[in-house]
């Protein structure tokens, strides 16, 4: 394997690693939101709404499925799927938490 090929594989590995961390983080965020929702229901206080839970849950499922595809697919399609995970997760976090 040439030095150029190793460098390219390392870059793609970092990209896939980042997308994997974001996909797993989205799953953890959904779990935390569900706990917050249950506690808010028990306490009678406002908590995350059902729409927020659904949006995060759908994105978590899509991100995990895309990450599985990323991990199993070599080449540009796998890299494109990794970028898709990153863009999707960042977009949802931005819209739901910052806007």
Buried (B, 14 or more C-beta within 10 A) or exposed (E): EEEEEEEEEEEBEEBBEBBBBBBBBBBEBBEEBBEBBEEBEEEEEEBBEEEBBEBBBEBBBBBBEBBEBBBEBEEEEBBEBBBBBBEBBEEBBEEBEEE
